[in-house]
Amino acid sequence: MVANEHPLLTVTSQLDSICEQTLANLTADSVDVGIATIQQLLAVRQVLLDDWNREPIDGFLELNEQVQKKMERIFTHTAEQVRSVRKKQVASQGYRQRADVQGSFFDSRE
């Protein structure tokens, strides 16, 4: 942290860094870890935002916009993964139900 850097800029820089790391390795485990860290930093940042007197901070708006875009990409990717898993679960459940029905049909014929 630079001696005169605003804490809000510092936390947003940390957010940018973790978003970059998460985007670089979008596996299920890294996304979970990245999102947990992002949530922690967002909580800290929200406190700083609440206390901010709205005086301009050099570079903050640009960095904040960059972070928001990265978070959108991470959460879009995560949502796509969730949809994919749900489709597979529904398909698997349907297959199991059909197999159960067929199995019970053959069991009833004995």
Backbone atoms as SQL, in Angstrom:
CREATE TABLE atoms (id INTEGER PRIMARY KEY, chain TEXT, resi INTEGER, resn TEXT, atom TEXT, x REAL, y REAL, z REAL);
INSERT INTO atoms VALUES
  (1, 'A', 1, 'MET', 'N', 0.853, -1.176, 0.000),
  (2, 'A', 1, 'MET', 'CA', 0.000, 0.000, 0.000),
  (3, 'A', 1, 'MET', 'C', 0.895, 1.235, 0.000),
  (4, 'A', 2, 'VAL', 'N', 0.607, 2.162, -0.864),
  (5, 'A', 2, 'VAL', 'CA', 1.333, 3.426, -0.909),
  (6, 'A', 2, 'VAL', 'C', 0.927, 4.230, 0.317),
  (7, 'A', 3, 'ALA', 'N', 1.868, 4.971, 0.900),
  (8, 'A', 3, 'ALA', 'CA', 1.626, 5.686, 2.159),
  (9, 'A', 3, 'ALA', 'C', 0.382, 6.566, 2.113),
  (10, 'A', 4, 'ASN', 'N', 0.156, 7.260, 1.012),
  (11, 'A', 4, 'ASN', 'CA', -0.974, 8.185, 0.926),
  (12, 'A', 4, 'ASN', 'C', -2.166, 7.607, 0.165),
  (13, 'A', 5, 'GLU', 'N', -2.133, 6.333, -0.158),
  (14, 'A', 5, 'GLU', 'CA', -3.219, 5.739, -0.930),
  (15, 'A', 5, 'GLU', 'C', -4.466, 5.619, -0.061),
  (16, 'A', 6, 'HIS', 'N', -5.591, 5.970, -0.625),
  (17, 'A', 6, 'HIS', 'CA', -6.872, 5.876, 0.081),
  (18, 'A', 6, 'HIS', 'C', -7.200, 4.393, 0.324),
  (19, 'A', 7, 'PRO', 'N', -7.676, 4.039, 1.526),
  (20, 'A', 7, 'PRO', 'CA', -7.999, 2.633, 1.829),
  (21, 'A', 7, 'PRO', 'C', -9.000, 2.021, 0.842),
  (22, 'A', 8, 'LEU', 'N', -9.910, 2.827, 0.335),
  (23, 'A', 8, 'LEU', 'CA', -10.884, 2.338, -0.632),
  (24, 'A', 8, 'LEU', 'C', -10.192, 1.897, -1.922),
  (25, 'A', 9, 'LEU', 'N', -9.183, 2.634, -2.320),
  (26, 'A', 9, 'LEU', 'CA', -8.412, 2.284, -3.510),
  (27, 'A', 9, 'LEU', 'C', -7.608, 1.005, -3.255),
  (28, 'A', 10, 'THR', 'N', -7.084, 0.865, -2.060),
  (29, 'A', 10, 'THR', 'CA', -6.310, -0.330, -1.705),
  (30, 'A', 10, 'THR', 'C', -7.183, -1.582, -1.765),
  (31, 'A', 11, 'VAL', 'N', -8.350, -1.532, -1.151),
  (32, 'A', 11, 'VAL', 'CA', -9.251, -2.685, -1.133),
  (33, 'A', 11, 'VAL', 'C', -9.739, -3.001, -2.544),
  (34, 'A', 12, 'THR', 'N', -10.031, -1.979, -3.328),
  (35, 'A', 12, 'THR', 'CA', -10.484, -2.200, -4.698),
  (36, 'A', 12, 'THR', 'C', -9.361, -2.804, -5.536),
  (37, 'A', 13, 'SER', 'N', -8.128, -2.419, -5.279),
  (38, 'A', 13, 'SER', 'CA', -6.978, -3.027, -5.965),
  (39, 'A', 13, 'SER', 'C', -6.850, -4.502, -5.594),
  (40, 'A', 14, 'GLN', 'N', -7.095, -4.816, -4.325),
  (41, 'A', 14, 'GLN', 'CA', -7.068, -6.215, -3.896),
  (42, 'A', 14, 'GLN', 'C', -8.177, -7.009, -4.584),
  (43, 'A', 15, 'LEU', 'N', -9.344, -6.402, -4.693),
  (44, 'A', 15, 'LEU', 'CA', -10.456, -7.034, -5.402),
  (45, 'A', 15, 'LEU', 'C', -10.080, -7.307, -6.850),
  (46, 'A', 16, 'ASP', 'N', -9.456, -6.320, -7.489),
  (47, 'A', 16, 'ASP', 'CA', -9.033, -6.468, -8.877),
  (48, 'A', 16, 'ASP', 'C', -8.069, -7.641, -9.012),
  (49, 'A', 17, 'SER', 'N', -7.147, -7.741, -8.091),
  (50, 'A', 17, 'SER', 'CA', -6.148, -8.810, -8.128),
  (51, 'A', 17, 'SER', 'C', -6.790, -10.186, -7.976),
  (52, 'A', 18, 'ILE', 'N', -7.694, -10.345, -7.016),
  (53, 'A', 18, 'ILE', 'CA', -8.329, -11.645, -6.813),
  (54, 'A', 18, 'ILE', 'C', -9.252, -11.984, -7.976),
  (55, 'A', 19, 'CYS', 'N', -9.898, -10.995, -8.561),
  (56, 'A', 19, 'CYS', 'CA', -10.729, -11.237, -9.746),
  (57, 'A', 19, 'CYS', 'C', -9.856, -11.720, -10.902),
  (58, 'A', 20, 'GLU', 'N', -8.723, -11.094, -11.079),
  (59, 'A', 20, 'GLU', 'CA', -7.794, -11.478, -12.146),
  (60, 'A', 20, 'GLU', 'C', -7.316, -12.914, -11.942),
  (61, 'A', 21, 'GLN', 'N', -6.968, -13.268, -10.717),
  (62, 'A', 21, 'GLN', 'CA', -6.524, -14.631, -10.413),
  (63, 'A', 21, 'GLN', 'C', -7.641, -15.639, -10.661),
  (64, 'A', 22, 'THR', 'N', -8.843, -15.291, -10.266),
  (65, 'A', 22, 'THR', 'CA', -9.982, -16.189, -10.440),
  (66, 'A', 22, 'THR', 'C', -10.288, -16.380, -11.919),
  (67, 'A', 23, 'LEU', 'N', -10.245, -15.298, -12.688),
  (68, 'A', 23, 'LEU', 'CA', -10.496, -15.402, -14.123),
  (69, 'A', 23, 'LEU', 'C', -9.415, -16.212, -14.834),
  (70, 'A', 24, 'ALA', 'N', -8.196, -16.159, -14.339),
  (71, 'A', 24, 'ALA', 'CA', -7.091, -16.882, -14.970),
  (72, 'A', 24, 'ALA', 'C', -7.227, -18.391, -14.797),
  (73, 'A', 25, 'ASN', 'N', -7.978, -18.813, -13.803),
  (74, 'A', 25, 'ASN', 'CA', -8.097, -20.239, -13.515),
  (75, 'A', 25, 'ASN', 'C', -9.535, -20.560, -13.129),
  (76, 'A', 26, 'LEU', 'N', -10.407, -20.617, -14.102),
  (77, 'A', 26, 'LEU', 'CA', -11.837, -20.793, -13.836),
  (78, 'A', 26, 'LEU', 'C', -12.220, -22.266, -13.665),
  (79, 'A', 27, 'THR', 'N', -11.659, -22.914, -12.662),
  (80, 'A', 27, 'THR', 'CA', -12.097, -24.256, -12.311),
  (81, 'A', 27, 'THR', 'C', -13.060, -24.125, -11.139),
  (82, 'A', 28, 'ALA', 'N', -13.778, -25.169, -10.872),
  (83, 'A', 28, 'ALA', 'CA', -14.785, -25.105, -9.805),
  (84, 'A', 28, 'ALA', 'C', -14.173, -24.714, -8.462),
  (85, 'A', 29, 'ASP', 'N', -13.035, -25.334, -8.113),
  (86, 'A', 29, 'ASP', 'CA', -12.419, -25.042, -6.819),
  (87, 'A', 29, 'ASP', 'C', -11.913, -23.612, -6.738),
  (88, 'A', 30, 'SER', 'N', -11.247, -23.153, -7.795),
  (89, 'A', 30, 'SER', 'CA', -10.689, -21.798, -7.741),
  (90, 'A', 30, 'SER', 'C', -11.791, -20.752, -7.743),
  (91, 'A', 31, 'VAL', 'N', -12.886, -21.025, -8.435),
  (92, 'A', 31, 'VAL', 'CA', -14.003, -20.079, -8.441),
  (93, 'A', 31, 'VAL', 'C', -14.602, -19.978, -7.045),
  (94, 'A', 32, 'ASP', 'N', -14.769, -21.116, -6.363),
  (95, 'A', 32, 'ASP', 'CA', -15.314, -21.093, -5.000),
  (96, 'A', 32, 'ASP', 'C', -14.428, -20.290, -4.062),
  (97, 'A', 33, 'VAL', 'N', -13.119, -20.532, -4.133),
  (98, 'A', 33, 'VAL', 'CA', -12.173, -19.801, -3.288),
  (99, 'A', 33, 'VAL', 'C', -12.173, -18.326, -3.661),
  (100, 'A', 34, 'GLY', 'N', -12.155, -18.043, -4.967),
  (101, 'A', 34, 'GLY', 'CA', -12.161, -16.656, -5.436),
  (102, 'A', 34, 'GLY', 'C', -13.403, -15.911, -4.996),
  (103, 'A', 35, 'ILE', 'N', -14.552, -16.549, -5.120),
  (104, 'A', 35, 'ILE', 'CA', -15.808, -15.898, -4.741),
  (105, 'A', 35, 'ILE', 'C', -15.848, -15.649, -3.235),
  (106, 'A', 36, 'ALA', 'N', -15.359, -16.585, -2.447),
  (107, 'A', 36, 'ALA', 'CA', -15.325, -16.381, -0.990),
  (108, 'A', 36, 'ALA', 'C', -14.450, -15.180, -0.638),
  (109, 'A', 37, 'THR', 'N', -13.302, -15.080, -1.282),
  (110, 'A', 37, 'THR', 'CA', -12.402, -13.949, -1.030),
  (111, 'A', 37, 'THR', 'C', -13.019, -12.651, -1.521),
  (112, 'A', 38, 'ILE', 'N', -13.645, -12.691, -2.686),
  (113, 'A', 38, 'ILE', 'CA', -14.314, -11.502, -3.230),
  (114, 'A', 38, 'ILE', 'C', -15.394, -11.025, -2.262),
  (115, 'A', 39, 'GLN', 'N', -16.172, -11.951, -1.721),
  (116, 'A', 39, 'GLN', 'CA', -17.233, -11.573, -0.780),
  (117, 'A', 39, 'GLN', 'C', -16.662, -10.904, 0.465),
  (118, 'A', 40, 'GLN', 'N', -15.541, -11.425, 0.961),
  (119, 'A', 40, 'GLN', 'CA', -14.910, -10.818, 2.135),
  (120, 'A', 40, 'GLN', 'C', -14.439, -9.401, 1.822),
  (121, 'A', 41, 'LEU', 'N', -13.790, -9.232, 0.676),
  (122, 'A', 41, 'LEU', 'CA', -13.294, -7.909, 0.298),
  (123, 'A', 41, 'LEU', 'C', -14.442, -6.942, 0.018),
  (124, 'A', 42, 'LEU', 'N', -15.531, -7.446, -0.554),
  (125, 'A', 42, 'LEU', 'CA', -16.689, -6.579, -0.801),
  (126, 'A', 42, 'LEU', 'C', -17.288, -6.071, 0.508),
  (127, 'A', 43, 'ALA', 'N', -17.287, -6.907, 1.529),
  (128, 'A', 43, 'ALA', 'CA', -17.804, -6.477, 2.837),
  (129, 'A', 43, 'ALA', 'C', -16.938, -5.363, 3.417),
  (130, 'A', 44, 'VAL', 'N', -15.617, -5.528, 3.332),
  (131, 'A', 44, 'VAL', 'CA', -14.694, -4.493, 3.813),
  (132, 'A', 44, 'VAL', 'C', -14.880, -3.220, 3.000),
  (133, 'A', 45, 'ARG', 'N', -14.980, -3.391, 1.694),
  (134, 'A', 45, 'ARG', 'CA', -15.122, -2.229, 0.815),
  (135, 'A', 45, 'ARG', 'C', -16.427, -1.487, 1.079),
  (136, 'A', 46, 'GLN', 'N', -17.494, -2.219, 1.385),
  (137, 'A', 46, 'GLN', 'CA', -18.782, -1.567, 1.652),
  (138, 'A', 46, 'GLN', 'C', -18.691, -0.661, 2.869),
  (139, 'A', 47, 'VAL', 'N', -17.984, -1.107, 3.899),
  (140, 'A', 47, 'VAL', 'CA', -17.789, -0.271, 5.091),
  (141, 'A', 47, 'VAL', 'C', -17.049, 1.005, 4.703),
  (142, 'A', 48, 'LEU', 'N', -16.006, 0.857, 3.891),
  (143, 'A', 48, 'LEU', 'CA', -15.245, 2.028, 3.445),
  (144, 'A', 48, 'LEU', 'C', -16.105, 2.952, 2.581),
  (145, 'A', 49, 'LEU', 'N', -16.931, 2.371, 1.721),
  (146, 'A', 49, 'LEU', 'CA', -17.822, 3.187, 0.886),
  (147, 'A', 49, 'LEU', 'C', -18.821, 3.957, 1.745),
  (148, 'A', 50, 'ASP', 'N', -19.335, 3.298, 2.776),
  (149, 'A', 50, 'ASP', 'CA', -20.297, 3.959, 3.664),
  (150, 'A', 50, 'ASP', 'C', -19.673, 5.152, 4.387),
  (151, 'A', 51, 'ASP', 'N', -18.379, 5.045, 4.698),
  (152, 'A', 51, 'ASP', 'CA', -17.683, 6.123, 5.412),
  (153, 'A', 51, 'ASP', 'C', -17.053, 7.164, 4.487),
  (154, 'A', 52, 'TRP', 'N', -17.053, 6.897, 3.201),
  (155, 'A', 52, 'TRP', 'CA', -16.386, 7.773, 2.235),
  (156, 'A', 52, 'TRP', 'C', -17.141, 9.096, 2.120),
  (157, 'A', 53, 'ASN', 'N', -16.409, 10.192, 2.142),
  (158, 'A', 53, 'ASN', 'CA', -17.040, 11.512, 2.062),
  (159, 'A', 53, 'ASN', 'C', -17.270, 11.976, 0.622),
  (160, 'A', 54, 'ARG', 'N', -17.047, 11.099, -0.317),
  (161, 'A', 54, 'ARG', 'CA', -17.278, 11.327, -1.754),
  (162, 'A', 54, 'ARG', 'C', -16.308, 12.313, -2.393),
  (163, 'A', 55, 'GLU', 'N', -15.219, 12.599, -1.701),
  (164, 'A', 55, 'GLU', 'CA', -14.182, 13.396, -2.351),
  (165, 'A', 55, 'GLU', 'C', -13.524, 12.511, -3.399),
  (166, 'A', 56, 'PRO', 'N', -13.145, 13.093, -4.530),
  (167, 'A', 56, 'PRO', 'CA', -12.544, 12.288, -5.600),
  (168, 'A', 56, 'PRO', 'C', -11.283, 11.551, -5.132),
  (169, 'A', 57, 'ILE', 'N', -11.149, 10.320, -5.602),
  (170, 'A', 57, 'ILE', 'CA', -9.958, 9.513, -5.338),
  (171, 'A', 57, 'ILE', 'C', -9.364, 9.186, -6.700),
  (172, 'A', 58, 'ASP', 'N', -8.133, 9.632, -6.921),
  (173, 'A', 58, 'ASP', 'CA', -7.488, 9.410, -8.215),
  (174, 'A', 58, 'ASP', 'C', -7.474, 7.933, -8.584),
  (175, 'A', 59, 'GLY', 'N', -8.030, 7.609, -9.747),
  (176, 'A', 59, 'GLY', 'CA', -7.994, 6.258, -10.280),
  (177, 'A', 59, 'GLY', 'C', -9.059, 5.323, -9.755),
  (178, 'A', 60, 'PHE', 'N', -9.847, 5.758, -8.776),
  (179, 'A', 60, 'PHE', 'CA', -10.814, 4.848, -8.168),
  (180, 'A', 60, 'PHE', 'C', -11.936, 4.462, -9.128),
  (181, 'A', 61, 'LEU', 'N', -12.523, 5.431, -9.794),
  (182, 'A', 61, 'LEU', 'CA', -13.664, 5.125, -10.664),
  (183, 'A', 61, 'LEU', 'C', -13.284, 4.157, -11.774),
  (184, 'A', 62, 'GLU', 'N', -12.122, 4.372, -12.382),
  (185, 'A', 62, 'GLU', 'CA', -11.667, 3.495, -13.458),
  (186, 'A', 62, 'GLU', 'C', -11.410, 2.083, -12.931),
  (187, 'A', 63, 'LEU', 'N', -10.726, 2.007, -11.795),
  (188, 'A', 63, 'LEU', 'CA', -10.425, 0.708, -11.200),
  (189, 'A', 63, 'LEU', 'C', -11.707, 0.004, -10.779),
  (190, 'A', 64, 'ASN', 'N', -12.634, 0.738, -10.208),
  (191, 'A', 64, 'ASN', 'CA', -13.905, 0.169, -9.775),
  (192, 'A', 64, 'ASN', 'C', -14.679, -0.399, -10.965),
  (193, 'A', 65, 'GLU', 'N', -14.693, 0.315, -12.068),
  (194, 'A', 65, 'GLU', 'CA', -15.381, -0.154, -13.274),
  (195, 'A', 65, 'GLU', 'C', -14.726, -1.435, -13.799),
  (196, 'A', 66, 'GLN', 'N', -13.409, -1.464, -13.781),
  (197, 'A', 66, 'GLN', 'CA', -12.655, -2.641, -14.219),
  (198, 'A', 66, 'GLN', 'C', -12.991, -3.848, -13.343),
  (199, 'A', 67, 'VAL', 'N', -13.052, -3.640, -12.043),
  (200, 'A', 67, 'VAL', 'CA', -13.377, -4.716, -11.103),
  (201, 'A', 67, 'VAL', 'C', -14.799, -5.217, -11.343),
  (202, 'A', 68, 'GLN', 'N', -15.738, -4.320, -11.557),
  (203, 'A', 68, 'GLN', 'CA', -17.126, -4.723, -11.792),
  (204, 'A', 68, 'GLN', 'C', -17.240, -5.603, -13.033),
  (205, 'A', 69, 'LYS', 'N', -16.522, -5.250, -14.089),
  (206, 'A', 69, 'LYS', 'CA', -16.559, -6.059, -15.314),
  (207, 'A', 69, 'LYS', 'C', -15.996, -7.453, -15.065),
  (208, 'A', 70, 'LYS', 'N', -14.915, -7.528, -14.305),
  (209, 'A', 70, 'LYS', 'CA', -14.316, -8.832, -14.000),
  (210, 'A', 70, 'LYS', 'C', -15.253, -9.668, -13.138),
  (211, 'A', 71, 'MET', 'N', -15.888, -9.043, -12.154),
  (212, 'A', 71, 'MET', 'CA', -16.823, -9.782, -11.302),
  (213, 'A', 71, 'MET', 'C', -18.007, -10.287, -12.125),
  (214, 'A', 72, 'GLU', 'N', -18.485, -9.490, -13.062),
  (215, 'A', 72, 'GLU', 'CA', -19.577, -9.930, -13.932),
  (216, 'A', 72, 'GLU', 'C', -19.171, -11.168, -14.715),
  (217, 'A', 73, 'ARG', 'N', -17.949, -11.185, -15.238),
  (218, 'A', 73, 'ARG', 'CA', -17.467, -12.350, -15.989),
  (219, 'A', 73, 'ARG', 'C', -17.388, -13.585, -15.095),
  (220, 'A', 74, 'ILE', 'N', -16.909, -13.399, -13.870),
  (221, 'A', 74, 'ILE', 'CA', -16.802, -14.525, -12.934),
  (222, 'A', 74, 'ILE', 'C', -18.189, -15.067, -12.609),
  (223, 'A', 75, 'PHE', 'N', -19.124, -14.185, -12.286),
  (224, 'A', 75, 'PHE', 'CA', -20.453, -14.637, -11.891),
  (225, 'A', 75, 'PHE', 'C', -21.245, -15.190, -13.073),
  (226, 'A', 76, 'THR', 'N', -21.003, -14.681, -14.272),
  (227, 'A', 76, 'THR', 'CA', -21.632, -15.251, -15.468),
  (228, 'A', 76, 'THR', 'C', -21.129, -16.671, -15.677),
  (229, 'A', 77, 'HIS', 'N', -19.826, -16.853, -15.557),
  (230, 'A', 77, 'HIS', 'CA', -19.234, -18.187, -15.701),
  (231, 'A', 77, 'HIS', 'C', -19.809, -19.139, -14.647),
  (232, 'A', 78, 'THR', 'N', -19.901, -18.675, -13.415),
  (233, 'A', 78, 'THR', 'CA', -20.418, -19.497, -12.327),
  (234, 'A', 78, 'THR', 'C', -21.879, -19.869, -12.578),
  (235, 'A', 79, 'ALA', 'N', -22.670, -18.917, -13.038),
  (236, 'A', 79, 'ALA', 'CA', -24.081, -19.190, -13.336),
  (237, 'A', 79, 'ALA', 'C', -24.204, -20.229, -14.450),
  (238, 'A', 80, 'GLU', 'N', -23.340, -20.144, -15.457),
  (239, 'A', 80, 'GLU', 'CA', -23.362, -21.125, -16.543),
  (240, 'A', 80, 'GLU', 'C', -23.006, -22.513, -16.020),
  (241, 'A', 81, 'GLN', 'N', -22.035, -22.579, -15.109),
  (242, 'A', 81, 'GLN', 'CA', -21.672, -23.868, -14.513),
  (243, 'A', 81, 'GLN', 'C', -22.843, -24.453, -13.728),
  (244, 'A', 82, 'VAL', 'N', -23.516, -23.618, -12.959),
  (245, 'A', 82, 'VAL', 'CA', -24.656, -24.082, -12.160),
  (246, 'A', 82, 'VAL', 'C', -25.759, -24.604, -13.073),
  (247, 'A', 83, 'ARG', 'N', -26.063, -23.869, -14.150),
  (248, 'A', 83, 'ARG', 'CA', -27.090, -24.321, -15.092),
  (249, 'A', 83, 'ARG', 'C', -26.711, -25.664, -15.708),
  (250, 'A', 84, 'SER', 'N', -25.460, -25.824, -16.064),
  (251, 'A', 84, 'SER', 'CA', -24.990, -27.068, -16.663),
  (252, 'A', 84, 'SER', 'C', -25.138, -28.234, -15.690),
  (253, 'A', 85, 'VAL', 'N', -24.752, -28.022, -14.450),
  (254, 'A', 85, 'VAL', 'CA', -24.869, -29.073, -13.435),
  (255, 'A', 85, 'VAL', 'C', -26.332, -29.422, -13.212),
  (256, 'A', 86, 'ARG', 'N', -27.188, -28.421, -13.152),
  (257, 'A', 86, 'ARG', 'CA', -28.622, -28.686, -12.934),
  (258, 'A', 86, 'ARG', 'C', -29.219, -29.480, -14.091),
  (259, 'A', 87, 'LYS', 'N', -28.840, -29.137, -15.321),
  (260, 'A', 87, 'LYS', 'CA', -29.342, -29.892, -16.476),
  (261, 'A', 87, 'LYS', 'C', -28.930, -31.355, -16.370),
  (262, 'A', 88, 'LYS', 'N', -27.680, -31.586, -15.986),
  (263, 'A', 88, 'LYS', 'CA', -27.190, -32.960, -15.846),
  (264, 'A', 88, 'LYS', 'C', -27.928, -33.678, -14.726),
  (265, 'A', 89, 'GLN', 'N', -28.204, -32.977, -13.626),
  (266, 'A', 89, 'GLN', 'CA', -28.918, -33.596, -12.510),
  (267, 'A', 89, 'GLN', 'C', -30.338, -33.968, -12.917),
  (268, 'A', 90, 'VAL', 'N', -31.009, -33.073, -13.635),
  (269, 'A', 90, 'VAL', 'CA', -32.378, -33.338, -14.081),
  (270, 'A', 90, 'VAL', 'C', -32.389, -34.513, -15.046),
  (271, 'A', 91, 'ALA', 'N', -31.446, -34.531, -15.985),
  (272, 'A', 91, 'ALA', 'CA', -31.372, -35.631, -16.943),
  (273, 'A', 91, 'ALA', 'C', -31.089, -36.948, -16.225),
  (274, 'A', 92, 'SER', 'N', -30.190, -36.927, -15.266),
  (275, 'A', 92, 'SER', 'CA', -29.839, -38.124, -14.506),
  (276, 'A', 92, 'SER', 'C', -31.028, -38.600, -13.676),
  (277, 'A', 93, 'GLN', 'N', -31.744, -37.653, -13.073),
  (278, 'A', 93, 'GLN', 'CA', -32.910, -38.005, -12.264),
  (279, 'A', 93, 'GLN', 'C', -33.985, -38.631, -13.154),
  (280, 'A', 94, 'GLY', 'N', -34.202, -38.063, -14.336),
  (281, 'A', 94, 'GLY', 'CA', -35.182, -38.623, -15.268),
  (282, 'A', 94, 'GLY', 'C', -34.805, -40.029, -15.690),
  (283, 'A', 95, 'TYR', 'N', -33.529, -40.245, -15.948),
  (284, 'A', 95, 'TYR', 'CA', -33.050, -41.572, -16.330),
  (285, 'A', 95, 'TYR', 'C', -33.289, -42.573, -15.200),
  (286, 'A', 96, 'ARG', 'N', -32.958, -42.166, -13.964),
  (287, 'A', 96, 'ARG', 'CA', -33.154, -43.057, -12.816),
  (288, 'A', 96, 'ARG', 'C', -34.634, -43.384, -12.615),
  (289, 'A', 97, 'GLN', 'N', -35.500, -42.385, -12.805),
  (290, 'A', 97, 'GLN', 'CA', -36.932, -42.630, -12.638),
  (291, 'A', 97, 'GLN', 'C', -37.431, -43.623, -13.684),
  (292, 'A', 98, 'ARG', 'N', -36.979, -43.462, -14.939),
  (293, 'A', 98, 'ARG', 'CA', -37.388, -44.405, -15.992),
  (294, 'A', 98, 'ARG', 'C', -36.866, -45.807, -15.676),
  (295, 'A', 99, 'ALA', 'N', -35.641, -45.889, -15.191),
  (296, 'A', 99, 'ALA', 'CA', -35.059, -47.188, -14.842),
  (297, 'A', 99, 'ALA', 'C', -35.825, -47.815, -13.685),
  (298, 'A', 100, 'ASP', 'N', -36.233, -47.023, -12.709),
  (299, 'A', 100, 'ASP', 'CA', -37.013, -47.536, -11.581),
  (300, 'A', 100, 'ASP', 'C', -38.353, -48.073, -12.056),
  (301, 'A', 101, 'VAL', 'N', -39.008, -47.349, -12.959),
  (302, 'A', 101, 'VAL', 'CA', -40.306, -47.784, -13.488),
  (303, 'A', 101, 'VAL', 'C', -40.134, -49.087, -14.250),
  (304, 'A', 102, 'GLN', 'N', -39.114, -49.149, -15.110),
  (305, 'A', 102, 'GLN', 'CA', -38.878, -50.374, -15.871),
  (306, 'A', 102, 'GLN', 'C', -38.523, -51.524, -14.937),
  (307, 'A', 103, 'GLY', 'N', -37.718, -51.244, -13.928),
  (308, 'A', 103, 'GLY', 'CA', -37.336, -52.281, -12.971),
  (309, 'A', 103, 'GLY', 'C', -38.534, -52.797, -12.201),
  (310, 'A', 104, 'SER', 'N', -39.418, -51.897, -11.787),
  (311, 'A', 104, 'SER', 'CA', -40.594, -52.332, -11.034),
  (312, 'A', 104, 'SER', 'C', -41.552, -53.107, -11.936),
  (313, 'A', 105, 'PHE', 'N', -41.589, -52.803, -13.234),
  (314, 'A', 105, 'PHE', 'CA', -42.428, -53.542, -14.175),
  (315, 'A', 105, 'PHE', 'C', -41.952, -54.989, -14.247),
  (316, 'A', 106, 'PHE', 'N', -40.634, -55.156, -14.384),
  (317, 'A', 106, 'PHE', 'CA', -40.105, -56.514, -14.472),
  (318, 'A', 106, 'PHE', 'C', -40.238, -57.244, -13.142),
  (319, 'A', 107, 'ASP', 'N', -40.106, -56.530, -12.029),
  (320, 'A', 107, 'ASP', 'CA', -40.281, -57.153, -10.718),
  (321, 'A', 107, 'ASP', 'C', -41.714, -57.641, -10.538),
  (322, 'A', 108, 'SER', 'N', -42.690, -56.896, -11.053),
  (323, 'A', 108, 'SER', 'CA', -44.100, -57.251, -10.869),
  (324, 'A', 108, 'SER', 'C', -44.488, -58.448, -11.734),
  (325, 'A', 109, 'ARG', 'N', -43.712, -58.748, -12.763),
  (326, 'A', 109, 'ARG', 'CA', -44.037, -59.865, -13.652),
  (327, 'A', 109, 'ARG', 'C', -43.587, -61.192, -13.058),
  (328, 'A', 110, 'GLU', 'N', -42.751, -61.150, -12.040),
  (329, 'A', 110, 'GLU', 'CA', -42.241, -62.407, -11.478),
  (330, 'A', 110, 'GLU', 'C', -43.242, -63.116, -10.629);
